[in-house]
Amino acid sequence: MKITLLAVLVLLTIHVNAIRGYDSKIGVLGLRAAQIKQLEEKVKEQETIMSPDNPQYIRKKQEVEALYEAYNGHTPDEIECPILDPQDEGWDHFYEPSSHPEIKRITDALVANFDDIESDLFNILNKEDFTTWPEDINITNGWVVFGLWAFGLRVPQNVGKCPKIEALIKKLIPERDISTVTFTSLRPGGYISPHKGPIGYSEHMLRIHMPVIVPIPNEKQGIQVGGLFRKYKRGEPMVFDDSMMHSAWNFSNQTRINLMLDFKFYDKMYVVDPMVSNVADFMYEDENYKRIFKEYLPPKH
C-alpha cells in the first residue's frame, strides 16, 4: 500500500490534535494558539498584586496538586469542600440551568450561539488590550478582562468590536437589566483569592460564566462557590451567586478565558426592586472605578 506524504501529514495532524485534546476549531498549531501566547506575554506586564511566594497562593496550589494526585489525574467535575464563608451556609451557590425558565432560556441561547461568541473573542484577542480587573482582590499571575458592559455601563469602543455578542445579549436581556458582560482571562498559574461581589450590586444579580477557552486537560483549573468546587468545561455555562464567597484558579499550563455575564435576576432569594439601577453606587464612589469609567458614568440622581 502506498501512503503519500500528504496522507502522512494529515494523519500526523489528527494525532497531534487528539493528544492535545483540541478540536480543529481551537487549534493549538495555528494563529489562535499564537494569539493566546501573545496575550499571556501581555499579562506578564501587569503582574502581580499577590506574589507567588505568598503563603495563601502556595497553600492553594498545594491543595489543587494534592487533589489532582488523590484522583490520579482525573478530578471529578464537582466536589464538596469546606465552605468559604459560614455566613453563606444554606444559600444557593450554583444555579442549575434547568432550575428556572429564565436561566434556562439564557444559557440555552449562549450554548446555541457559542460559535459566534468564540468568533468575537478571536477577533479581538491580542488586537486590543485586556485590562486588569478594577476590584481590590488579591490576585496573582494575570486576571485580565475585556469589558463590553461594566456594572451597567456600555463601553462603546469594546462593544462595537464584538457585534455578534452585542446582538445576542440585547436579544436575551432587556438593556436595563444588563450589568456586566466581559471576557475574563486567567493565565497559567493564576489564582483569584476568595471574595464576594460588591454590596449593593451583587445581591441583585446572577452571574454566568461561559467557558470559551479551557485548558486541556482541565484538571487543575476551576472555581469554588461556597462549599462546592466545579471544573470549567468548554461551552458549558456555569451560573452562580456573586454575593457568595468564591474563588478561582488556573494551575494548568494554558490560559483560560470565559465570557462573564451579570444580569438582574428578579426571582433571586433577595427582594429585588425593579427600579434599582444596574449602575452600582460604588461606580461613583470608588476612585479606581471613577478613573476607568468616568467618561461613561451618567449623572447620579
LINJORA-V104024 format. One record per backbone hydrogen bond with DSSP energy under -0.5 kcal/mol. NH is the residue of the N-H (numbers start at 1). CO is the residue of the C=O. Records with the same first field share a line. If there is no record, write none. Layout:
NH = CO / CO
This chain:
4 = 2
8 = 4
9 = 5
10 = 6
11 = 7
12 = 8
13 = 9
14 = 10
15 = 11
16 = 12
17 = 13
18 = 14
19 = 15
20 = 16
21 = 17
22 = 17
26 = 23
27 = 23
34 = 30
35 = 31
36 = 32
37 = 33
38 = 34
39 = 35
40 = 36
41 = 37
42 = 38
43 = 39
44 = 40
45 = 41 / 42
46 = 43
47 = 44
49 = 139
50 = 139
54 = 51
58 = 54
59 = 55
60 = 56
61 = 57
62 = 58
63 = 59
64 = 60
65 = 61
66 = 62
67 = 63
68 = 64
69 = 65
70 = 66
71 = 67
72 = 69
73 = 68
74 = 71
79 = 229
81 = 227
84 = 226
88 = 85
89 = 86
91 = 88
95 = 239
99 = 96
100 = 97
104 = 100
105 = 101
106 = 102
107 = 103
108 = 104
109 = 105
110 = 106
111 = 107
112 = 108
113 = 109
114 = 111
117 = 113
118 = 114
119 = 115
120 = 116
121 = 117
122 = 118
123 = 119
124 = 120 / 121
125 = 121
126 = 128
127 = 124
128 = 124
131 = 145
133 = 143
137 = 135
139 = 137
140 = 191
144 = 142 / 185
145 = 131
146 = 183
148 = 149 / 181
149 = 181
150 = 153
152 = 179
153 = 150
154 = 152
155 = 148
156 = 154
158 = 155
159 = 155
160 = 156
161 = 158
162 = 159
166 = 162
167 = 163
168 = 164
169 = 165
170 = 166
171 = 167
172 = 168
173 = 169
177 = 174
178 = 174 / 175
179 = 262
180 = 262
181 = 149
182 = 260
183 = 146
184 = 182 / 258
185 = 144
186 = 256
187 = 142
189 = 250
190 = 187 / 250
191 = 140
192 = 248
193 = 138 / 191
195 = 246
197 = 242
201 = 198
202 = 198
204 = 201
205 = 202
206 = 263
207 = 240
208 = 261
209 = 238
210 = 208 / 259
211 = 209
212 = 257
213 = 257
214 = 212
221 = 218
222 = 249
223 = 230
224 = 247
225 = 228
226 = 245
228 = 225
229 = 79
230 = 223
231 = 77
235 = 211
236 = 233
237 = 235
238 = 209
239 = 95
240 = 207
241 = 93
242 = 240
244 = 241
246 = 195
247 = 224
248 = 192
249 = 222
250 = 190
251 = 220
256 = 186
257 = 213
258 = 184
259 = 210
260 = 182 / 258
261 = 208
262 = 180
263 = 206
264 = 177
265 = 204
266 = 264
268 = 265
272 = 270
273 = 271
274 = 272
276 = 273
280 = 151 / 278
283 = 280
284 = 281
285 = 281
286 = 282
290 = 286
291 = 287
292 = 288
293 = 289
294 = 290
296 = 293
297 = 293
